């Protein structure tokens, strides 16, 4: 497979290989693709505790409406302008 990179990307990749960050351009491409594949496969399980806490806050009534939030922001901005 042949890959053509824009000059700025080729220059960056060459510098990374020269610095020892990657053994070769092929190694860099393989590693970056593996990282991208891992991100794509992420099922967002890490976010579940945050979603659960948000649901619990809603159940407790620990929420504000958008209008209440905007009013608070407006009050703070007015106080800062004084």
FIKOLZA-1660 file (N, C-alpha, C; in steps of 0.1 Angstrom, whole numbers, plus 5000, padded with zeros to 4 digits):
% residues 82
   i   px   py   pz ch aa at
   1 5009 4988 5000  A  X  N
   1 5000 5000 5000  A  X CA
   1 5009 5012 5000  A  X  C
   2 5006 5022 4992  A  X  N
   2 5013 5034 4991  A  X CA
   2 5003 5045 4997  A  X  C
   3 5009 5053 5005  A  X  N
   3 5001 5064 5011  A  X CA
   3 5009 5077 5008  A  X  C
   4 5001 5087 5003  A  X  N
   4 5007 5100 5000  A  X CA
   4 5002 5110 5010  A  X  C
   5 5011 5116 5017  A  X  N
   5 5008 5126 5027  A  X CA
   5 5011 5140 5022  A  X  C
   6 5004 5150 5027  A  X  N
   6 5007 5164 5024  A  X CA
   6 5021 5166 5030  A  X  C
   7 5028 5176 5024  A  X  N
   7 5042 5179 5028  A  X CA
   7 5044 5181 5043  A  X  C
   8 5034 5189 5049  A  X  N
   8 5036 5191 5064  A  X CA
   8 5034 5179 5072  A  X  C
   9 5026 5170 5068  A  X  N
   9 5024 5157 5075  A  X CA
   9 5036 5148 5073  A  X  C
  10 5042 5148 5061  A  X  N
  10 5054 5140 5058  A  X CA
  10 5065 5145 5067  A  X  C
  11 5067 5158 5067  A  X  N
  11 5078 5164 5075  A  X CA
  11 5076 5161 5090  A  X  C
  12 5064 5161 5095  A  X  N
  12 5061 5158 5109  A  X CA
  12 5065 5143 5112  A  X  C
  13 5060 5134 5103  A  X  N
  13 5063 5120 5104  A  X CA
  13 5078 5117 5103  A  X  C
  14 5085 5123 5094  A  X  N
  14 5099 5121 5093  A  X CA
  14 5106 5126 5106  A  X  C
  15 5102 5137 5112  A  X  N
  15 5108 5141 5124  A  X CA
  15 5105 5132 5136  A  X  C
  16 5093 5126 5136  A  X  N
  16 5090 5116 5147  A  X CA
  16 5098 5104 5146  A  X  C
  17 5100 5099 5133  A  X  N
  17 5109 5087 5131  A  X CA
  17 5123 5091 5135  A  X  C
  18 5128 5103 5131  A  X  N
  18 5142 5107 5134  A  X CA
  18 5144 5108 5149  A  X  C
  19 5134 5112 5156  A  X  N
  19 5136 5114 5171  A  X CA
  19 5135 5101 5178  A  X  C
  20 5131 5090 5171  A  X  N
  20 5130 5077 5178  A  X CA
  20 5116 5075 5183  A  X  C
  21 5107 5084 5181  A  X  N
  21 5093 5081 5186  A  X CA
  21 5087 5069 5179  A  X  C
  22 5091 5067 5167  A  X  N
  22 5086 5055 5159  A  X CA
  22 5099 5049 5152  A  X  C
  23 5099 5036 5151  A  X  N
  23 5110 5029 5144  A  X CA
  23 5110 5032 5129  A  X  C
  24 5098 5034 5124  A  X  N
  24 5097 5037 5109  A  X CA
  24 5084 5044 5107  A  X  C
  25 5082 5048 5094  A  X  N
  25 5069 5054 5091  A  X CA
  25 5058 5044 5091  A  X  C
  26 5062 5031 5087  A  X  N
  26 5052 5020 5087  A  X CA
  26 5048 5018 5102  A  X  C
  27 5057 5018 5111  A  X  N
  27 5054 5016 5125  A  X CA
  27 5045 5027 5130  A  X  C
  28 5047 5039 5126  A  X  N
  28 5039 5050 5131  A  X CA
  28 5025 5049 5126  A  X  C
  29 5023 5045 5113  A  X  N
  29 5010 5044 5107  A  X CA
  29 5003 5032 5114  A  X  C
  30 5009 5021 5116  A  X  N
  30 5003 5010 5123  A  X CA
  30 4998 5014 5137  A  X  C
  31 5007 5021 5144  A  X  N
  31 5003 5025 5158  A  X CA
  31 4992 5034 5158  A  X  C
  32 4992 5044 5149  A  X  N
  32 4981 5054 5149  A  X CA
  32 4968 5048 5145  A  X  C
  33 4969 5039 5136  A  X  N
  33 4956 5032 5132  A  X CA
  33 4951 5023 5143  A  X  C
  34 4960 5017 5150  A  X  N
  34 4955 5008 5162  A  X CA
  34 4949 5017 5172  A  X  C
  35 4955 5029 5175  A  X  N
  35 4949 5038 5185  A  X CA
  35 4935 5043 5180  A  X  C
  36 4934 5046 5168  A  X  N
  36 4921 5051 5162  A  X CA
  36 4911 5040 5163  A  X  C
  37 4915 5028 5160  A  X  N
  37 4906 5016 5161  A  X CA
  37 4901 5014 5175  A  X  C
  38 4910 5016 5184  A  X  N
  38 4906 5014 5199  A  X CA
  38 4896 5024 5203  A  X  C
  39 4898 5037 5198  A  X  N
  39 4889 5047 5201  A  X CA
  39 4875 5044 5195  A  X  C
  40 4875 5039 5183  A  X  N
  40 4862 5036 5176  A  X CA
  40 4855 5025 5183  A  X  C
  41 4862 5016 5189  A  X  N
  41 4856 5005 5196  A  X CA
  41 4851 5008 5210  A  X  C
  42 4855 5020 5215  A  X  N
  42 4852 5024 5229  A  X CA
  42 4836 5024 5230  A  X  C
  43 4831 5017 5239  A  X  N
  43 4816 5016 5240  A  X CA
  43 4811 5027 5250  A  X  C
  44 4820 5036 5254  A  X  N
  44 4816 5046 5264  A  X CA
  44 4812 5041 5278  A  X  C
  45 4817 5029 5281  A  X  N
  45 4814 5023 5294  A  X CA
  45 4819 5032 5305  A  X  C
  46 4830 5039 5302  A  X  N
  46 4836 5048 5312  A  X CA
  46 4827 5059 5317  A  X  C
  47 4817 5063 5308  A  X  N
  47 4808 5073 5311  A  X CA
  47 4796 5069 5320  A  X  C
  48 4794 5056 5321  A  X  N
  48 4782 5051 5328  A  X CA
  48 4781 5056 5342  A  X  C
  49 4792 5057 5350  A  X  N
  49 4790 5063 5364  A  X CA
  49 4786 5077 5364  A  X  C
  50 4790 5085 5354  A  X  N
  50 4786 5099 5353  A  X CA
  50 4771 5100 5349  A  X  C
  51 4766 5091 5340  A  X  N
  51 4752 5091 5336  A  X CA
  51 4744 5087 5348  A  X  C
  52 4748 5076 5355  A  X  N
  52 4741 5072 5367  A  X CA
  52 4740 5083 5377  A  X  C
  53 4750 5090 5380  A  X  N
  53 4750 5101 5390  A  X CA
  53 4740 5112 5385  A  X  C
  54 4740 5115 5372  A  X  N
  54 4731 5125 5367  A  X CA
  54 4717 5120 5369  A  X  C
  55 4714 5108 5366  A  X  N
  55 4700 5102 5368  A  X CA
  55 4697 5103 5383  A  X  C
  56 4706 5100 5392  A  X  N
  56 4703 5101 5406  A  X CA
  56 4700 5116 5410  A  X  C
  57 4708 5125 5405  A  X  N
  57 4706 5139 5408  A  X CA
  57 4692 5143 5403  A  X  C
  58 4688 5139 5392  A  X  N
  58 4674 5142 5387  A  X CA
  58 4664 5136 5396  A  X  C
  59 4666 5124 5400  A  X  N
  59 4656 5117 5409  A  X CA
  59 4655 5125 5422  A  X  C
  60 4666 5131 5427  A  X  N
  60 4666 5138 5439  A  X CA
  60 4660 5152 5437  A  X  C
  61 4658 5156 5425  A  X  N
  61 4653 5170 5422  A  X CA
  61 4664 5180 5423  A  X  C
  62 4677 5175 5422  A  X  N
  62 4688 5184 5423  A  X CA
  62 4692 5188 5409  A  X  C
  63 4683 5196 5403  A  X  N
  63 4685 5201 5390  A  X CA
  63 4680 5216 5389  A  X  C
  64 4684 5223 5378  A  X  N
  64 4679 5236 5376  A  X CA
  64 4675 5236 5361  A  X  C
  65 4665 5244 5358  A  X  N
  65 4661 5245 5344  A  X CA
  65 4671 5254 5336  A  X  C
  66 4670 5253 5323  A  X  N
  66 4679 5261 5315  A  X CA
  66 4676 5276 5318  A  X  C
  67 4664 5280 5320  A  X  N
  67 4661 5294 5322  A  X CA
  67 4667 5298 5336  A  X  C
  68 4667 5290 5346  A  X  N
  68 4673 5293 5359  A  X CA
  68 4688 5294 5357  A  X  C
  69 4694 5285 5350  A  X  N
  69 4708 5286 5348  A  X CA
  69 4712 5299 5340  A  X  C
  70 4705 5302 5330  A  X  N
  70 4708 5314 5322  A  X CA
  70 4706 5327 5331  A  X  C
  71 4696 5327 5340  A  X  N
  71 4694 5338 5349  A  X CA
  71 4706 5339 5358  A  X  C
  72 4711 5328 5364  A  X  N
  72 4723 5329 5372  A  X CA
  72 4735 5335 5365  A  X  C
  73 4736 5330 5353  A  X  N
  73 4748 5335 5345  A  X CA
  73 4746 5350 5342  A  X  C
  74 4734 5354 5339  A  X  N
  74 4732 5369 5337  A  X CA
  74 4735 5377 5349  A  X  C
  75 4731 5372 5361  A  X  N
  75 4733 5379 5373  A  X CA
  75 4748 5380 5376  A  X  C
  76 4755 5369 5373  A  X  N
  76 4770 5369 5375  A  X CA
  76 4777 5379 5366  A  X  C
  77 4773 5379 5353  A  X  N
  77 4778 5388 5343  A  X CA
  77 4776 5403 5347  A  X  C
  78 4764 5406 5352  A  X  N
  78 4761 5419 5357  A  X CA
  78 4770 5423 5368  A  X  C
  79 4772 5414 5377  A  X  N
  79 4780 5417 5389  A  X CA
  79 4795 5419 5385  A  X  C
  80 4799 5412 5375  A  X  N
  80 4813 5414 5370  A  X CA
  80 4815 5427 5363  A  X  C
  81 4804 5432 5357  A  X  N
  81 4805 5445 5349  A  X CA
  81 4805 5457 5358  A  X  C
  82 4801 5455 5370  A  X  N
  82 4800 5467 5380  A  X CA
  82 4814 5471 5384  A  X  C
% end
